Amino acid sequence: MSAPSAPITFAGESPHLTLRRRTLPSGLEVVLHADPSSPNVAVSVWYRAGSSDERPERTGLAHLFEHLFKNSQHMTAKHYEVLRTAGASDANASTGGDRTAYHEVVPADQLALALWLESDRMGYWAPCIDEARLATQQSVVRAERRQRYEDVAYGAERFAVAAALYPDGDPRRHLTIGLHDHIQAATVDDLLAWYRTWYVPANATLVIAGDFDDAQCDALVDQYFGSFPASTRPARPQPVAPPPAAAQIQIPDRFAVLPRIHRAWPGPAAFAADEAELDVLTTAWCAVGSGSLWRRLVYDTQLAQRVSAWASSTRLGGEIHVAIDLRTGADPVRARAILDEELARGVDQAQLRRVLTRREAGAIWSLSGIGRRAQMLQRYNLYTGEPDGLAPELARYRALTPAGIEAARARWLDPAMRIEVETVPARA
């Protein structure tokens, strides 16, 4: 008998996750990453369904569905209660623009339970939905919108930025949470249509990572998912937003204590050209202690309490953000002048090296948890079709140069597409 493969191998300085892939007759993708050194097993199911797939009149439907995707025909008890009783150390779900993710990390001897739970709701969710359950979760989701988006500092700013970047009808305009009226207007038929369109096996990927025997794991996957009929992955809408017109917007905010200047531009899609360059650039700007923007605004002039910058990306495109929280009484005109100067600069070799070192350290740290590895495999599979994508991504970052980053900055930080939202504290 040959010795089992190491769960993580290195080709030089490039880490690779040892994995095996299957596709069931139903179309379900299965990615298996065995690590006998872990006492646990992570089960992760990602559906290629998110807020970017919603109709304009039903924003928030993907997230509302996530709230309801717990009980199923053969599981009347609460999903999370069952997992806690079984010793789960982690269990959760999340909705984004590109996917809805469900996961649990359980003791290795509870793999069958985790697979049964995911199988039952994948195949037998429809009989459990009714008007009463829908009404309850509509109230919960609308309360979440108020608590996390509306009645918090800088919540109004988030909506203002999205509304300025995207036109009516674009699924990114109203954020993943959706609009109150749309959430309340959702019907049981809407949810059933969503389930039957987007939650078919061919539109999902099942990742199992941790301590399992290959033959036993295959048998369990076949037992719980093998009888599903063949399905077809649905085509996803591909709206194209025109470049936004430059805008300067002022927002009163009764929850904010400090003024904020937030600038945003459209950016490249996930794993597209310039994505890595802009990620490094924004990270370098605001790195505490070494970032040029942080030093000038927080340390040298003490105009700002906090500086943040980031680049985000989805299948439809990306965004570039810079936000500065001004100290009380600070001159916003002076802060804007410094902001203009620093955003016109790129990075030098020393800044690039610091950011790359931190990126690589974070990537290696993420390998330490079996649940994090499962999510990593899902992310790479979603965007590139190759679950073992860490080594290529590290190689992409290692190839970056200051000149390439400067070229990306010049391409994307166009003043003609710049959105600026100024939050003004407005205490009642």
Rosetta blueprint (number, residue, H / E / L):
1 M L
2 S L
3 A L
4 P L
5 S L
6 A L
7 P L
8 I E
9 T E
10 F E
11 A E
12 G L
13 E L
14 S E
15 P E
16 H E
17 L E
18 T L
19 L L
20 R E
21 R E
22 R E
23 T E
24 L L
25 P L
26 S L
27 G L
28 L L
29 E E
30 V E
31 V E
32 L E
33 H E
34 A E
35 D L
36 P L
37 S L
38 S L
39 P L
40 N E
41 V E
42 A E
43 V E
44 S E
45 V E
46 W E
47 Y E
48 R L
49 A L
50 G L
51 S H
52 S H
53 D H
54 E L
55 R L
56 P H
57 E H
58 R H
59 T L
60 G L
61 L H
62 A H
63 H H
64 L H
65 F H
66 E H
67 H H
68 L H
69 F L
70 K L
71 N L
72 S E
73 Q L
74 H L
75 M E
76 T L
77 A L
78 K L
79 H H
80 Y H
81 E H
82 V H
83 L H
84 R H
85 T H
86 A L
87 G L
88 A L
89 S L
90 D E
91 A E
92 N E
93 A E
94 S E
95 T E
96 G L
97 G L
98 D L
99 R L
100 T E
101 A E
102 Y E
103 H E
104 E E
105 V E
106 V E
107 P E
108 A H
109 D H
110 Q H
111 L H
112 A H
113 L H
114 A H
115 L H
116 W H
117 L H
118 E H
119 S H
120 D H
121 R H
122 M H
123 G H
124 Y H
125 W L
126 A H
127 P H
128 C H
129 I L
130 D L
131 E H
132 A H
133 R H
134 L H
135 A H
136 T H
137 Q H
138 Q H
139 S H
140 V H
141 V H
142 R H
143 A H
144 E H
145 R H
146 R H
147 Q H
148 R H
149 Y H
150 E H
151 D L
152 V L
153 A L
154 Y L
155 G H
156 A H
157 E H
158 R H
159 F H
160 A H
161 V H
162 A H
163 A H
164 A H
165 L H
166 Y L
167 P L
168 D L
169 G L
170 D L
171 P L
172 R L
173 R L
174 H L
175 L L
176 T L
177 I L
178 G L
179 L L
180 H H
181 D H
182 H H
183 I H
184 Q H
185 A H
186 A L
187 T L
188 V H
189 D H
190 D H
191 L H
192 L H
193 A H
194 W H
195 Y H
196 R H
197 T H
198 W H
199 Y L
200 V L
201 P H
202 A H
203 N H
204 A E
205 T E
206 L E
207 V E
208 I E
209 A E
210 G E
211 D L
212 F L
213 D L
214 D H
215 A H
216 Q H
217 C H
218 D H
219 A H
220 L H
221 V H
222 D H
223 Q H
224 Y H
225 F H
226 G L
227 S L
228 F L
229 P L
230 A L
231 S L
232 T L
233 R L
234 P L
235 A L
236 R L
237 P L
238 Q L
239 P L
240 V L
241 A L
242 P L
243 P L
244 P L
245 A L
246 A L
247 A E
248 Q E
249 I E
250 Q E
251 I E
252 P E
253 D E
254 R L
255 F L
256 A L
257 V L
258 L L
259 P L
260 R E
261 I E
262 H E
263 R E
264 A E
265 W E
266 P E
267 G E
268 P L
269 A L
270 A L
271 F L
272 A L
273 A L
274 D L
275 E H
276 A H
277 E H
278 L H
279 D H
280 V H
281 L H
282 T H
283 T H
284 A H
285 W H
286 C H
287 A L
288 V L
289 G L
290 S L
291 G L
292 S H
293 L H
294 W H
295 R H
296 R H
297 L H
298 V H
299 Y H
300 D H
301 T L
302 Q L
303 L L
304 A E
305 Q E
306 R E
307 V E
308 S E
309 A E
310 W E
311 A E
312 S E
313 S E
314 T E
315 R L
316 L L
317 G E
318 G E
319 E E
320 I E
321 H E
322 V E
323 A E
324 I E
325 D E
326 L E
327 R L
328 T L
329 G L
330 A L
331 D L
332 P H
333 V H
334 R H
335 A H
336 R H
337 A H
338 I H
339 L H
340 D H
341 E H
342 E H
343 L H
344 A L
345 R L
346 G L
347 V L
348 D L
349 Q H
350 A H
351 Q H
352 L H
353 R H
354 R H
355 V H
356 L H
357 T H
358 R H
359 R H
360 E H
361 A H
362 G H
363 A H
364 I H
365 W H
366 S H
367 L L
368 S L
369 G L
370 I H
371 G H
372 R H
373 R H
374 A H
375 Q H
376 M H
377 L H
378 Q H
379 R H
380 Y H
381 N H
382 L H
383 Y H
384 T H
385 G L
386 E L
387 P L
388 D L
389 G L
390 L H
391 A H
392 P H
393 E H
394 L H
395 A H
396 R H
397 Y H
398 R H
399 A L
400 L L
401 T L
402 P H
403 A H
404 G H
405 I H
406 E H
407 A H
408 A H
409 R H
410 A H
411 R H
412 W H
413 L L
414 D L
415 P H
416 A H
417 M H
418 R L
419 I E
420 E E
421 V E
422 E E
423 T E
424 V E
425 P E
426 A L
427 R L
428 A L
